[in-house]
Amino acid sequence: MDLAAAEPLFVGRGAELAVLDRAAQAARAGRMGVVLVEGKAGVGKTALLRRWLTGASSSGFFVLRAACDLAESDVSYGVVEQLARKAPPALLDRYTLLRGAPSVRASVVQVGGQMLGLLDDLQGQSPVLVVVEDVHWADERSLQAIGFVLRRLEADRILTVLTARPSAPDELRRPAIERDGVLALAGLEEDAVADLARTATGRELDPAVVRRLWRHTGGSPLYLRTILSEVPADRLHSDPDRSLPVPTSLASAIRMQLAGLTPDARAVVEAAAVLGGRRPLRTVGQLAEVSEPSAALAPALRADLLRWWPAEPFCPVEVTHALQQDAVLEAMDPLRRRALHTRAAGLVASGASWRHKVAAADGPDPALAQDLERAARMCLTSGDVDRAATLLLWSADLVPTRGERERLLLTAAAHLAIATRVGRVAPLIDAVRPCARNPLRALVTGLYAMSTGRLDAAGPDLAEAFDGARADPSLHWIAGVAGGGLGYTHYFSGAPGEDTVRVSRQVLSLDDLDASLTMWAKCTLVLGRMSADGPQAGLRELQAVSPLPSARDVTPDHAWTLILRGCTHVLCGLPARGREDLVRSLEVSETGAGQGLEETALLYLAIACHWTGAWDDAAIHAAAALTTATTEHRLYAYGGIYAVSAWVPAGRGDADRARYFLDAAEQHILPYQAGLLHVGRALEAQARADWPAMLEAVNRSPRDPLIHNAEHRVLWKPLHAEALIRTGRLVEAAAEVDGLRAMTAAHPALSVAAAWLSGQLAEARGAIDAARASYETGLAASAGENDNSLHRAFLEHAYGRHLTATGHAQRARTWLERARRRYGEMNATAYFGRCDADLADLGTTVTPPGGVAVPDSLNVREREIAHLVGKGLTNKEIAGRLFISSKTVEYHLGNVYAKLGLDGRRQLRDLIQQYVRTP
């Protein structure tokens, strides 16, 4: 285990060690745990962790360990890289994103998914312990990836222990809270202070002295150890009535320690503080200009100012605690500190040297500022936005004029906003607002407003940036970003589609626009055309401005366009083609070429699967879309994903779950997604046969005009026609059915719905022969790959009921059983029961629930796993599809077998494959 020497002068903490022991015992038994050790700096978090790691409870675990560093908080996936580095190289060959530093372009879900796979493999050999210290300094992408992993683990032999100062990042605090794993660490109690003093001095202190020490230090172990190492023992044992002769603060106590060191030892401590982190002793000695650093080390180790790892190559050392490092730096003469930073810049790697060069600067340094800006441009070229922003912000502190400072600040904030690093932009906004008004400032405030969902504020600022930058060729990159953002803002807010088209064409007319901005503008152009004139027009526009080969031949550079084509195919009523495009786009993204629209691909893949009757796949894709969007903080997507997540539970009669998703969608919905929300509410009402509620959901155009836009017409048109028929509004229904029939020329997949609803309308009017003709015309057409399975089931069901009513019982039974079978394939239990009732009226005996694909006794997770077993996937493949571990799959499969009375996987697969639809 990679540990330093045992923590010196460790006392107390019995209750806290017991919590960690119990969590380890549970993890060994397959109950994953998360323990967050939270407390103020110096309270003993690291000491507690190190003591526990040397005990018996942590033995036998495979340990992945990382320590976060403030100086590396802008290194994307830096903490993930530290953890993965501890894994066996042979395992890492399976997880290409984890070999070395993960690509800065890779999405959090991609990296998190590979972390899950790695942990899954490791726990197959032994329980796994993941330790991350000082997570308050972790880089944002690692935080998101680790949080993603912790939310997905369940029945796993994995324990994660985190340390943090108060108010730990929410991504990691929530999983700990959910498992009652927050361990708040306070100062030592008075009796523990007495134990610490006894251990340090070898003598029993007077209780009055102990009490004064306790009150003076607040029980801080670091402060106490510092005092006990510096205050002479005879003073501590002197008259307890006298004032305790101790330093007034930890910083002053550390200064006393430094003063007591030999010159060489002090130089080594100062050099280690300047370098920061674990550094080779040789490098520390070079910086300190000490010829024998090993000899100089001993006094610093005795004072607990340094920690070292003599058994490791290069014998790394570091300052024991961040508070000590800060105090050492503050105690140094400014000229010496600058001199050390200047020398350090020549001793460390080039990427790390910038911090030292900046720290060595004494006032404005235009030359260094220019070097930093050049380095930032190189980072931007490689996609490392976080590091580029740090360099630009450092550069801003080194330029002599306000105008230059503001330009560099705004440039850093703009690139962070473009990359949707909202967490890093937020602290800069207060500095951005006082900057002089110009296109760059307007771009930053507009993008920030857009990314936080304030479209009303985003539009004017983005328009200001776009209009102000278009006339200056040197600012065309600003115009390109602002114009693309403005196009999306128009689209998201429900403005006329022509507004989006106009802005997009203006962006495309700019000179020297880079490839990514050109692609972005083409995408907004297509969205605008689709919003204005329907998905068919959008598809034609896409083929004109960005023609693509077949999905299989599309390269990662065109993944966005492929996603857009897939979504458009779905909205054109061509789900089979859409599915082909969207599946390929997700395959491309899995290589690490994250394009930022994976959640949209998954969302429309869910819609395509719902349309074609693959409802279990639809539910799985919708869940994956929600996981991706929430992990990546893509706020714009939440509303639509929550809405579509309700569609399958609605059809399965799970009204509570459907309403939960619909209510969540209502909270997050943007105008352009309103159609998906109202379709969801209509499907939920349809499943309950609440026809007035169904009509209300699809007839809300005065409040939500987008529900009747051309883009989503293929989804809502049949629902609207049915609701009008069911509520007796036959004149309006006739017009809607006529419109539906007219759409079938462009959308052949609507032919089944047109036949079914034409028959329903004819029956409502008493035209029995016309109704039969409509039903039979629809049923005579052969089923196609783009058929809406629910519509076809409705058609078969309606025809069976019609035959029953007209005295053709035997034929009625045939069509009702076909409808029943189709409902069963989808587990559409809301309709399955109605079909059973109609069959019972004919005297047919039915045997529920054996005619459905996955029985209702299974919960959502069990249903997903059973469905994927039915498709022939292995546990490992199922785990990858659902973002869980194979141990969790195994656990849920055990429950599935028990609930269904099955002996094993083969019986389950055979049961599911009787009904499963594989798109």
N, C-alpha and C positions, 0 to 999 in steps of 0.2 A: 504494500500500500504506500502511495507517495505521500509520506508524512514527514514533517520536521520532527525535531526532538519533542518529547512530551512537554505539555504546557507547564511552565514553572509555577510554583506557588498556587496550585489549583485547589480550591476548597469549596465545600457546599454543593449546591445545585443538584441534590439528590432527587428531588421531584422532577426536575427537567430531564435528567438522565433517564429516569424511569419512563417518561413519555417517549423518548427516543427508543428505548429498549422495547416498549410495547409495539411501537410502529414497525420496528425491525422484525419482531416475532410475527406480526400480522402479514408482513410482506413475504416472509418465508412460506406462509400458509396460502399465499395467492390472493391476499387482499391488499392491493396497492395502497400506498399512503403518501401523503404530502405533509411535511412538517416545515413550517416557516418560523424560524427563530428570529424574533424581531426585538430590537432594543436600541437605545442610544449608543453613539460611538463610545467605545471604551468600557461598555458594560459587561463584556466577557463573552460575546457570541462566538468568536473564533476559538477562544479557550474552551468553551463548553463543547464545541464541535470536535476539536482536536482530542480532548480527553475521551469523548465517546468513541471516536474512531480507533483509539488504542485499546478499547475494551473488547470483551468477548462478544457482545451483541452484534457488532459489525463484522465479525470474522465470517469468512465463507461467502461474502458478497463480492461480486465483480464491481469495482468502483470506477465510475466516470466522474472526474472532478474538474471544476473550473473555478477560477477566481476572477471576478470582474474588476476592472481598473478604470478610474475616471478618465485617464489619458487615452483609453481605447474605446470609449463609449460611442465613437463615430465609426468604428470598424464593423461594417455590416457582417453579421453572423460570426463575429469574433468569439463569442462564448460557445456557440455551437461547434466551432472548429476546435476549441480546447477540449470539449467533451469527446468529440469523435476521435481526436488524436490518441485517446487512451484505448481505443478498441483495437482488436487484432487486425493487422493489415489485410489478411485474407477475407475477413468479413466486409471490410470497407470496399473491396472490389465489387461487391454486389450493390453498393450505394454510391454511385458516381458523384453525386452532389456533395457527399461528405468526405471525399478524398481531397485533403487540403482544404483551403478556404472555399466555402460554397460561393458560387457565382453571385455577384451582387444583383444580377438580373433575375435570379431564381425567385419564385414566389415563396412566401412563408409556408403555404400549404405544401408545396413540393418538398421543401427542405424538412418541414415537420413530418411529412409522410415518410421520408426516408429515415428520419430519426426513430419513428415508431417501428419501422422494419428492423433497424439495427438493434433496438432494445428487445424486440421480440426474439431475435436470434440469440442474443446474449442470455436472456432469461431461460432459454432452453437448456443451458448448461449449469447455471447457478442463479440465485437471486441477484438482482442488480441494485446497486446503490448509486444514485445520481446526487452529487453534491455541488451546489453553486453558491459561492460566498459573495456577499456584497452585491446582491442583485439590483440594488438601487442605482448601480453604475453600469448595468448591462446595456449593450447596444439594443436599439429598438427592435431590429429584426430578430435577434436572438430571443428577446423577451417574448415576442409574438410566437416564434416557433416553439419555444419551451412551453408556453401557455397552451398552445394548440395540442401538444403531446399530452400534457397533464389532464386536459379535458377529455382526452380520448381513451386513456387507460382505465381499466376497470378490474377484471379478475386476473391481475398480473402480479408476478413476484418482483415487484419494483417498488423501491422506496426513494422518494426525492426529498432531500433536506436542503433548505435554502436559508441563507442569513441575509438580513437587511436592516437598515435603520428604519425608524417608524415611518409609516405611510409607504410601505413597499408597493411596487407597481401592481396595478389591479389585475393584470394578466396572470400574475402568480399568486396574488393574495386570495383571489376568489377560489381557486382549487383547494387551497389550504383551509379556507373557512368552511367549504362544503364538506370537508372531511374532519372538521374539528381539530385541525392541525396547526393553529396559530399559537405559538409558544412565546408569550410576552416576557422578555427578560428584564428584570429591574436590578437595581444595585443589591449587593450582598446585604443580608441581615446582620445585626450586631454580633450574633454568636459566630457567624462565618468570618466576620472581620477579625474577631479574636483568634480564630483558628489560623487565618492567614498570617496574622502578626506572629503567632507562636511558631509557625513553620518558618517564617523568614528570619526571626531573631533567635530561635531556639529557647526562648524564655516566655513565661506567662506574663502578659501585660496587666497592669492595674485596670480594673473595669472602667474607671473614670477616663483613663487614657484611650481605651478602646472606644468608649462612647464618643469622645471628642474626634477620634479618627473617623469614626462612622459618620458623624454629622458633618465633619469637614469635607469629606470626599463623596458623600451621598452613596457610599458603598461601591463606588466605581473600582473594580479590581485593578484596572490599569493605573489609576491615580494612586491607589493604595500601594501597589508594588513599587511604583516610582518613589514614593515617600520612604517606604521601608528599605529600599536599596540605598538611599542617600542620607537620611537622617540618622546620625549616630545612635547606636543602641542605648548608650547611657542616657541620652536625652529622652528617649522614649520611656525609660524606666525611672526617670527623675520624678520629683514631687508632682503628683497628679493635680495639685491645686494650681500649679503654674500654667501659664498659657502654653499650649502645645507648639513647639517650634517647628512648624511645617510650612512649606511654601503656600502662597495664597491661591495658586491655580496649578493645573496640570502643566501648562506651558512653562511656568516658572520652575516647577520641579524638574522638568526635562532639561531646562537650561542649567540647573545646578548639576544634573548628571553629566552634561557635556563638559562643564567646567572641571569636573573631577577626572576626566579621561586624560590619558597621555595624548600628546599632540598628534601622533600617528593614528591612534584610535579615533580621535575626534575627526580627523581628516577623512578616514574611511567611512564613518557614519554620515558625514556631510555629503560625500560623494555618492553613497547609496541613496540618500534622500533626493539628491538632484536627479539621478538616473531614474529612480522610481521602479517598482516592481522587482521581480527576481532577476538579478544580473550576475554574470560570472564574476567570481572574486577577482580574477585577473583584470577585468575591465574596471571594476571599482577601484582597485589599487592603482591602475594607470591614471584614472581621473584624479585620484587623491594625491598622486605623485609620491606614493609610499612604496619603497623598494621591497618590503617584506609584509604584504597585507595580511598574511596568515598570522603573523606575530601580533600585528596591531588589532586583530579581530577579538582576541580574548577579553580585554576589558569591556568592549562593547557588548559582547555576549553575556558577560556577568551582569551588566547593567540592564539586560533585557531590552536593549535598544536595537539590536540586530538579531535576526534569525538566519541560520544557514543550513545547507543540505550537503554535508561533507561526503556522503556516499554517492552523490550524483556527479556525472561528468561536469567539469569546470567549477564545481563547488559553488553553486549560486548562493547569493545572500540577498536579503532585503530588510528594510526597516520593519520592525515587528508590527507596528500598528500605524494606520493612517494619521491618527492624531499626533503620534510621535514625529512622523515625517513632516507634518505641517509645522510643528513646533521647532524642529531642527532648521527648516528653511527660514522661518521667521527670525530665529536667533542668529543667523549668519549675517556677517557684514555684507551689505548690498553689493559692494565691489567684488568680494570673493564669490558671492552667488553668481554674479554675471560671468565672472571668469570661468567658473566651473561649467556653467551652461555652454559657454563658447567652446570649451575643450570637449564637452560631451557631444556636441554636434558632430565632431570628427571621429567619434568612437563608436557611434551607434549606426544602425542601418539608415539609408537615405530617407526612407519614409518617416522614421522616428526622429530624424534630426531637426525637422521643422519646429517641433515643440521647443527644443533647446535654443534654436536660433531666435525664436520669438521671445523666449524668456531672457535671452542675453541682450536684447535690444534695449537701448536707453533713450526713449523718446521716439519721435517719428523716424522711419527708415524707409524712404521711398524705394530704394533698390531691393531691399528684402521684400517689401510689399509686392513689387513686380514679380519677383521670383515665386512668391506664394501664389499669385494669380495665375502664372504660367503652369505651376504644378496643379492648380485646381482645374484648369482647362484639360489637362491630361487625364485627371480623374473623371471628369465629365465624359470624355471620349470613351473611357472604359466602362462607364455606367455607374461609377462609384460616387453617387450624389452626396451621400452623407459626409464622406471625407472631403470632397470638393467644397462643401458648404463650410466646414470647419476652417479650411485654409483661407477661404474668402473672408470669413469673419475675422480671422487673425490679421489678414492683410488690411482690413478696414481699420484696425486699431493702430496701424503703423503709418498711415498716410497723413500728410499735414493739413489737408483742406477738407472742409465739411462736405463739399460736393463729391469728392472722391470717396470719403467714408460712406456717404449715403449710397453711392453707386454700387460699391462692393457689398454693403449690407443687403441692398435690394436684390442684387444678383444672386447672392446666397439664398435669400428667402424665396426668390422666384423658382430656382431649380428645386428646392425642397418642396415647394407647392406643386410644381409640375409632377414630381414623383409621388405626390399625395403623402408626404411625410408630415402629416398634420401635427403630430406631437412635437416636432421640432420647429414648425412654423409658429405655433401658438405663442411661445415665449418671446418671439421676435416682433410680434405685431405691435406691441406698445412702442418699440423703437422705430417701426416702419411708418406709423401714422404721422409723426411730426416731420417726416421727410418732405422736401419740396415736391409739389405735384408734378408728375411727369408720367410718360407711358409705363415705365418700369414699376413705379409705385402703384399705379392703377392695376397693373397686371397682378401684382402680389395680393393686393386687397381683394381683387375680383376672384382670383383662384381660391383664396382662403375662404371667402364667403361661399363659393360654389362647393368646395369640398366639405363644408360644414352644413350644407343644405339650405343656405339662405340665398335662394335664387333671386329674390327681389333686390337684394343688395349686390349680387354678383353681376347682373346684367349691365347696369350703368357703368360700373368700374371697368368691366371687360370691353365695353363699347368705347370708353374713353381711351383705354390702352390701344385698342385696335385702330381707331381713327387717328390717334396721335403718332403711331409708329409707321403707318403705311407709307407716308411720304418720304421717309428716310431709309434708304437701302440698308444702312448699317443696323437699323432697328427691325428689320423684317422678321428676325427670329421672334421678337416680341409680338409683332403683328400676327405671325403665324400661330403662336400659342394662344394669344388673346382671341383671335378670330375663331380658332377651333373651340375654345372654351365658350365663346359667345354663341356659336352654333349649337353646342350641346345645351347651353342654358335656355335658348329659345325652345329647343326640343323638349327638354325636361319640364319646362314650365307650361307647356301646352300652347305656345304661340303658334300662329299659322305656319304650316310647313314651308311656305314660300319664304318666310323670314330666314329659316335655317338654310334653305337653298341659296338665297341671295348672299348671305355671309360666306358660305362655303365656296361659292364661285369667286368671290373677292379674294379669299385666302389663296386659292389655286392660281390666281393671276399674279401673285407676288413673285419677284425674281429670287433666284438662289434659295428656294425653300428646301430644307433637307428632307430626306426620304420619309422620316417618321411623321413630320408635320404634314407633308403631302398626303400620306396615307390617312392621317387623322381627318384632314379636310375632305377627302373623298368619302370617308365613312359618314361624316355629318351630312354631306351632300345627299348620299343615298337615304339616310334617315329622314331628311327633310322631304325628299321626293316621295318616300313611302307615306309619310304623315299627310302630305298634301293630296296624293293621287292614288294611294293604295300600294300594297306590297308588290303587285305585278309591275307597276311603274318603277318602284324602287329596284327590283331585280334587273329591269332593263337598264336603268341608270348605272347600276354596278357593273354590268357586263360592258357598258360603254367606257366607263372611266378606269376600271381596273379589272380587265378580264383575267379569269383564273383558269388553270387546267383542271383536270379531275382532282378530287380531294386527295387522292393517294399521292399525287405529284406536287402538292403545294409545299413550299419550303417555310421554315420558321419566320422568315421576313414578312410573309403575307398571312400570318396566322390571324391577325385582326380581321382582314378582309374575308378570310374563310369563315370566321365566326359570323360575320355580318351576312354572308351569303347563306349560311345554314339557318340563321334566324329568319331571314327573308323567305327561304323555301318553306319553313314551317308556317309562316303567316300567309303564304300563298296556297295553303292546303296541300303541300307536298312534303309531308313529314318524313317519308323514306329518304328523299334526297337531303333534307335538312339534317337528318340523323347522321348520314354519311359524312357530311361536312363537319358537323359538330364533334363527332367522335374523333375524326382526324385532327381537328384543332386541339383537342385535349391530349392526344398522343404527342403532338409537337410540343405542347407546354411541359410535358413530363420530362423532357430532355433538359429542362432548366432554362429554356428560352421563354420565360414568363412574359406574357403580353398584356396582362392586366385585365383581361375580359373573361377569364375562366369561369367566373360565376355566371356570366351571361350565357356562355355556351351550355353550362349545366342546366340553367333555367329553361332554355328553349329545348334542350334535350328532354327535360321532364315533360314539357308540353307535347312534344312529338310522341313520346311514349304513352302519355295519357290518351292522346287522340287515337293511337293504333291499338289500344287495349292492353298494353304492357304496363299495367298500373303499379306493380311492385317495382319495376325499373323506374317508373316515373317518381315514385316516392323516394327511392334511393338517390336519384339525381337531384331532386329538390333538396334533400337533406345535405347532399354534398355542396350544392350551390350556397345554402345558408351557412354551412361551415366555412366555405371559402370567403364569402362576403364579410362575415363577422370577424374572422381571423385577420383579414387584410384591411378591416375598417372601411369597406367600400359602401358608405352610407347610402349612396344613390340607388343601390340595388336592393336594399332591405325590403322595401314595400312590395315590389313585384314578386320577390322570392317567397315572402311570407304568404302572399295571396295564392300563388300556385301550389304552395305546400298544403293548402286546405283542400285542393280538388279531390285527391284520392280519399282522404278520410271522409269527406262529404259523401262520396259515392258508396262508401262502405258503411254508412250509417253511424259513423263516429262523430256525432254533431258537436260534442264538447271539444274534441280536438280540432275539428274544422273551425269552430268559432274562435278558439284560441289563436289560430294562425290568422284568421281574418281580422280579429281585433288588433293583433300586432301589426298587420299590414296597414290598417287604418291609421296607426300612429306614425308610420314611416312613409306613407305613400306620397309620391310625387305625381304631378298631373299626368305625365306621359304614361304612368303605370295604372291609371285609374281603371282602364279597361280590364286589366287582369284582376283587380280587386272585385269589380262588379260581376265579372264572369264567375269568380269564386263564390260570391254571395248568391248568385243565381243558381249555381250548381248545388249549393248547400240547401237552398229552399226547394229546388227540384227534387232532391233526394227525400225530403220530408213531405213532398206533395203539398207544399204551402204556395199555392199559385199566386195569390196577391203579393207575397213577399218576393217571389221570383220576378214578377212584373216590375215591382218597385226597383229591384236591383239593376235590371237592364233598361230601365226607362228613366234614368236620372240625368238625362241630357241637360236640363236647365241648370243643374248644379255642377255636373262633370261632363262638359261637352265632348271630352275625348272618348267617352264610352261609345259614341257613335262616329268616331273617326274611321277613315278608310283602313287604317293599319290593322286594327283588331276585328274587322268586320267578320272575318271567317269564323271567329270564335263566338261572337255574341249574337249574330244574325239568327241562327237556329233557336237559341234560347229565347230571344225576343218573340219570334213567331209562336213558339209553343206557349209562352206565358200569355200572349194575347188570346190564343185559342182557348186555353184552360180557364181564363177569366171571362169568357163569353164576348170578348170585343172582336167580333168576327169581321166587321168591315175593315178595321185596322189590320187584323190578322191576314185578310186576303191580300192586302197591299204588300205586307211583309213577305208572305209566301211567294207572291209573284216576283218580288225582288230577289228572293232566295233562288227561285228557279232561273232567273236571268243570270245570276252569278255562276251557275254551274258550267257555263261555257268557258269561263276563265278559271274556275275552281271545280274541276270534275269531282273532287272528293266530297263536295256538298250534295251530289246527286242523291245519295241515300237519305240524307236529311230532308231534301226537297220532296222525295217520294213519300216518306213517312208523314211529314207535316201536311202535305197536300191531302193525303188520306184522312188525317185527323180533322182537317178543316172541312172536308166533304162530309165526314160523319157528323160533325157538329151541326152542319146545315141539313142533315137528313138525306144527303145524296149518297145512298148506300152503294149503288153501282159504280159511281165515280170514285168512291173511297176504295172499293176493291180493285178497280183498274189502277189506281195510283200505287197501292201496295204491291200488286203483282208486277207492275212495270219496274219498281225498284228492286224487287227480289229476283227478277229475271236477269238483271245485270250481274255478271260475275264479280265476286269480291276482288278488290285490288289492294296493292300494298299500301295505298294512301287512304284506305277506308277508315272512317271513324267507327270504331267497334261498338261504342255505346249507341250511336245512331242506328247501326245495323241491328243491334239487339232490340232497340225500341221498335224498329220496323217489323221485325219478326214477331215481337210480342203483340204489337198493335194488330197485325194480320191474324194472329192466333185468336185474339179476343173478338175480332170482326167475324171470323169463321164460327166461333162459338155462338155469337149473337144471331148468326144467320142459319144456324142448324147444321153445321158441318163439323160435328164433334171430332171425328177421327182425324180429319186434316188439321183441325184446330190443335189437337193434342200434339201432332208432329211439329208444328211451328212453335208452340209454347215450349216444348222440350228443347228445341233448338235455341230459343231465346234464353231458356234457363241455363243451358250449357255455356252460352256466351257470357252471361252474367257471372257464371261460376269461374270462368277463365280469368275474369278481372277481379274476382272477389267483390263484385258490386252488390253487396248484401242488402243495400237499401232497396234494390229492385228485385233481387233474387226472391225475397219473401212474397212480393206481389205476384210474381210468376207462379210460385208454388200455390198461392191462393186460387189463381185462375185454373191451374191444373186440378186442384182439389174439387173445384166446382164441376169439373168434368168426370169426377169419380176416380181420378188418377192418384195412386198412393205415391207420395214423395218421401225421400229419406234424408232430411237435413241432418248434419251439415255436410254430408259426404260429397256433395256436388260442387264444392268450391275448391280453389287451388290451394289455399292455405287456411286451415281452420281458424275461427275467431278466438279460440282459447289462447292463441299465441299473442304476446305483446308485440309492439312495433319492431323492436330489435330482433326478437326471435323470428318474426315473420320475414324480415329482410334476409336473415341468415338462411332460413329454410328455403326461401325462393332461390338464393344463389347456389345452394347445394343442389337444388333441382336443375340448375343450369350446368351442373358438372364442375363447378369451381372447387378448388382445394381450400383448406382452411387459410393458407397463406394468401391465396388470391382473394378470398372473401375479405380478409383483414385489410388488404391493400385497397379494395373497392370501398370499404366502409370507414376507412381511417381508424381502425382499431387493431388490437393485437390478435394473433392466432390463439393465444391463451384465452382471450375473451370470447372468441368464436367457439372455442372448445367448451367453455363454461356454459354458454347459451345453448349450444347443441345438446348438452346433457339435459337441460330443462325441456327442450323441444321433444326429445325422445320420451322423457317421462310423461309429458302432457299428452302426447299422441299415442302412447303405448307402443312405441316402436323399439326394435332391438338395435338399430344402428343406422348408419349413413345410407346403406343400399336401400333399405325400406323407405327411408325418407325421400331419397331421390326418386324412387319409383312412384311414390305417392304424388309428389309435386309434378313430375313429368307427365302425369295423366292430363294435366290441365295447363301447364305453364306455356306462356306465349314468349317466344324468343324473337325479338325484332331483328 
